[in-house]
Amino acid sequence: MKVFVTGATGFQGGNIAKALLQENYQVITQKRDPNTGMSAMKGIEVVQGGLDSRASLAKAMKGTQAAVYSFPLIFDMELAKSYTENFIAAAKQEHVPLVIFNTTFHLAKEETGLLALDMKVAMKKLLDASGLNVITLAPDIYLDNIAAPWSIPVILENKIVPYPLASDKKNPWISHSDLGKYVARAIGKPELAGETLPIGGNLVTGNEITAAIASKINQELNFVPVPVNEFEQQLAPGFGELAAKEISNLYRFIEQNYDDFTNKDFNKTNELLGVEPQSLDQWAESVNWSIS
């Protein structure tokens, strides 16, 4: 079975592709320039092109039985709509039987006034109206944010785990590895087309994540809740002001909508797809906690 995956040379798409390869799917992706940036892992077919080209999307989807759509870290409503329309047109042209829409974060029920969240609502509406068979998977906070290449040195050198959440409030977290597992299982469940499923559901605190990391590296660590405005200022030099604002808005949304954000039927999804999320200890064990 051949599956098209957007962004399979990135963090989320790469983990989705890895899970599919482990399930013996054939994986195909797009890359604007195959000779620059992160390369695709062994076994992935790469078609040159991007989401701005319906022709290259159709070429990449030709002969596929499923397509996985994750929108890149771009904060532009018109691009979100345009790229999604291109994806839909190509999937319809090639008669792709099943689409998995990875919202990449919580999917709000309606517009919030926050661009990062409203883009997801707009893309979902386009996919719902497309006539395609779509399963929507909505993850929440990524554990891998804490284990990012730029985060590990801060943890090891300063003995802290800084993050823009309260230290003692339980939030739903998911690893990129588990994201891949959920997508792979959803592809095997086409009868779930039309469903929107929250995925992950490790409801844990910042303190509990910190304890799991501390146990793994055998060092004392403290979780440090970073005020969201300060977090935005820290992101701006590396991500740009717009991206820093919109990424930070996700955490502002969590603060303001905590009950809706946490009260989801993760157990139902886990039963439907037959996935048991990694424990914190399993996740911490999977990470290389060293400065390369």
Buried (B, 14 or more C-beta within 10 A) or exposed (E): EBBBBBBBBBBBBBBBBBBBBEBEBBBBBBBEEEEEEEEBBEEBEBBBBBBEBBEBBBBBBBEBBBBBBBBBBEBEEEBBBEBBBBBBBBBBBBEBBBBBBBBBBBBBEEEBEBBBBBBBBBBBEBBBEBEBBBBBBBBBBBBBBBBEEEBBEBBBEEEBBBBBBBBEBBBBBBBBBBBBBBBBBBBBBEEBBEBBBBBBBBBBBBBBBBBBBBBBBEEEBBBBBBEBEEBBBBBBEEBEEBBBBBBBBBBBBBEEBBEEBBEBEBEEBBEBBEBEBBEBEEBBEBBEBEEE
